[in-house]
Amino acid sequence: MSEISIQRVMTSELELVEPLWNALREHHASIVPALGPPRSRAESWQRRRGQYAQWLTEPGSFMLLAKRGRDPIGYAMVHLREGSPTWPLSERAGELETLSVHPRERGGGVGTMLLEAVHKELRALDVTELSLHVIPTNQATIRFYERHGFTTFGLWMRTDASKAPGVG
Ligand SMILES: CC(C)(COP(=O)(O)OP(=O)(O)OC[C@H]1O[C@@H](n2cnc3c(N)ncnc32)[C@H](O)[C@@H]1OP(=O)(O)O)[C@@H](O)C(=O)NCCC(=O)NCCS
């Protein structure tokens, strides 16, 4: 088996992660069936690509790609936000927007390698806080994050606003 390496991804190289984004899109659709079918692969990627390109213009943002030999097998996207206005935890905080490992490679340590590389980048930026959103039915992934020191801080809630009381 080829060696695993980790490299930075520039905006001009974003297409490298499209299959890995698609794997995550399929994973999310499978764990939240109540929201119905996801956007098409092409539309979903067009939207996500636009977000990545925007984040990558911001100072301190980075995308890391794990490769086995020449094959992309996982990636992480991090951008920086302002630290909490309430608690003096960190001036700037990293937001892990994506962590995705190719289905064939899951459970083999690639996600751990990427997370360690993310922490290294953040240390170099003097950023001491890292947060992320995870869907509650993504139980194996929640265990993965907990094993890596994450704890639940908030709940990300949603509603269909068109059906809210007093609308319509
Ligand atoms: C979550 C994820 C990034 C972890 O990367 P990984 O390379 O599989 O993880 P590692 O091999 O470093 O660590 C293994 C642990 O990850 C967890 N894990 C989460 N999903 C897993 C999966 N589909 N297969 C195997 N392990 C998984 C397990 O708890 C496992 O621990 P165990 O070996 O004690 O069972 C990866 O499994 C993945 O891409 N999952 C689907 C997409 C996803 O949920 N991304 C995060 C969105 S917030």
The ligand as an SDF file (V2000), in Angstrom:
LIG
                    3D

 48 50  0  0  0  0  0  0  0  0999 V2000
  -15.6320   10.6370   10.6330 C   0  0  0  0  0  0  0  0  0  0  0  0
  -14.4310   10.3670    9.7430 C   0  0  0  0  0  0  0  0  0  0  0  0
  -13.8830   11.6750    9.1770 C   0  0  0  0  0  0  0  0  0  0  0  0
  -13.3270    9.7260   10.6120 C   0  0  0  0  0  0  0  0  0  0  0  0
  -12.2260    9.4300    9.8110 O   0  0  0  0  0  0  0  0  0  0  0  0
  -11.6460    7.9260    9.8290 P   0  0  0  0  0  0  0  0  0  0  0  0
  -10.4180    7.9180    9.0060 O   0  0  0  0  0  0  0  0  0  0  0  0
  -12.7230    6.9820    9.4570 O   0  0  0  0  0  0  0  0  0  0  0  0
  -11.3270    7.7890   11.3760 O   0  0  0  0  0  0  0  0  0  0  0  0
  -10.0720    7.0750   12.0800 P   0  0  0  0  0  0  0  0  0  0  0  0
   -9.7470    5.8140   11.3530 O   0  0  0  0  0  0  0  0  0  0  0  0
   -8.9820    8.0470   12.2870 O   0  0  0  0  0  0  0  0  0  0  0  0
  -10.6970    6.7620   13.4860 O   0  0  0  0  0  0  0  0  0  0  0  0
  -11.5880    5.6640   13.5640 C   0  0  0  0  0  0  0  0  0  0  0  0
  -12.7910    6.0320   14.3430 C   0  0  0  0  0  0  0  0  0  0  0  0
  -13.6290    6.8840   13.5860 O   0  0  0  0  0  0  0  0  0  0  0  0
  -14.9820    6.5540   13.8430 C   0  0  0  0  0  0  0  0  0  0  0  0
  -15.7250    6.4160   12.5980 N   0  0  0  0  0  0  0  0  0  0  0  0
  -16.6990    7.2870   12.2320 C   0  0  0  0  0  0  0  0  0  0  0  0
  -17.2480    6.8910   11.0830 N   0  0  0  0  0  0  0  0  0  0  0  0
  -16.6340    5.7470   10.7150 C   0  0  0  0  0  0  0  0  0  0  0  0
  -16.7920    4.8590    9.6100 C   0  0  0  0  0  0  0  0  0  0  0  0
  -17.7120    5.0720    8.6720 N   0  0  0  0  0  0  0  0  0  0  0  0
  -15.9880    3.7910    9.5340 N   0  0  0  0  0  0  0  0  0  0  0  0
  -15.0610    3.5510   10.4870 C   0  0  0  0  0  0  0  0  0  0  0  0
  -14.8680    4.3570   11.5540 N   0  0  0  0  0  0  0  0  0  0  0  0
  -15.6460    5.4540   11.6670 C   0  0  0  0  0  0  0  0  0  0  0  0
  -15.0300    5.2870   14.6480 C   0  0  0  0  0  0  0  0  0  0  0  0
  -15.4620    5.6840   15.9500 O   0  0  0  0  0  0  0  0  0  0  0  0
  -13.6160    4.7910   14.6730 C   0  0  0  0  0  0  0  0  0  0  0  0
  -13.2980    4.3810   15.9480 O   0  0  0  0  0  0  0  0  0  0  0  0
  -13.1050    2.8010   16.2260 P   0  0  0  0  0  0  0  0  0  0  0  0
  -11.9570    2.3890   15.3670 O   0  0  0  0  0  0  0  0  0  0  0  0
  -12.8320    2.7280   17.6730 O   0  0  0  0  0  0  0  0  0  0  0  0
  -14.4000    2.1620   15.8320 O   0  0  0  0  0  0  0  0  0  0  0  0
  -14.7680    9.3910    8.5720 C   0  0  0  0  0  0  0  0  0  0  0  0
  -15.1640    8.1390    9.0910 O   0  0  0  0  0  0  0  0  0  0  0  0
  -15.8470    9.9100    7.6340 C   0  0  0  0  0  0  0  0  0  0  0  0
  -15.5450   10.5530    6.6300 O   0  0  0  0  0  0  0  0  0  0  0  0
  -17.1210    9.6050    7.9590 N   0  0  0  0  0  0  0  0  0  0  0  0
  -18.2430    9.9800    7.1340 C   0  0  0  0  0  0  0  0  0  0  0  0
  -18.3600   11.4640    6.9260 C   0  0  0  0  0  0  0  0  0  0  0  0
  -18.5250   12.2560    8.2020 C   0  0  0  0  0  0  0  0  0  0  0  0
  -19.3590   11.9430    9.0440 O   0  0  0  0  0  0  0  0  0  0  0  0
  -17.7220   13.3210    8.3200 N   0  0  0  0  0  0  0  0  0  0  0  0
  -17.7850   14.2310    9.4370 C   0  0  0  0  0  0  0  0  0  0  0  0
  -18.8750   15.2430    9.2210 C   0  0  0  0  0  0  0  0  0  0  0  0
  -19.1190   16.2610   10.6430 S   0  0  0  0  0  0  0  0  0  0  0  0
  1  2  1  0
  2  3  1  0
  2  4  1  0
  2 36  1  0
  4  5  1  0
  5  6  1  0
  6  7  2  0
  6  8  1  0
  6  9  1  0
  9 10  1  0
 10 11  2  0
 10 12  1  0
 10 13  1  0
 13 14  1  0
 14 15  1  0
 15 16  1  0
 15 30  1  0
 16 17  1  0
 17 18  1  0
 17 28  1  0
 18 19  1  0
 18 27  1  0
 19 20  2  0
 20 21  1  0
 21 22  1  0
 21 27  2  0
 22 23  1  0
 22 24  2  0
 24 25  1  0
 25 26  2  0
 26 27  1  0
 28 29  1  0
 28 30  1  0
 30 31  1  0
 31 32  1  0
 32 33  2  0
 32 34  1  0
 32 35  1  0
 36 37  1  0
 36 38  1  0
 38 39  2  0
 38 40  1  0
 40 41  1  0
 41 42  1  0
 42 43  1  0
 43 44  2  0
 43 45  1  0
 45 46  1  0
 46 47  1  0
 47 48  1  0
M  END
$$$$
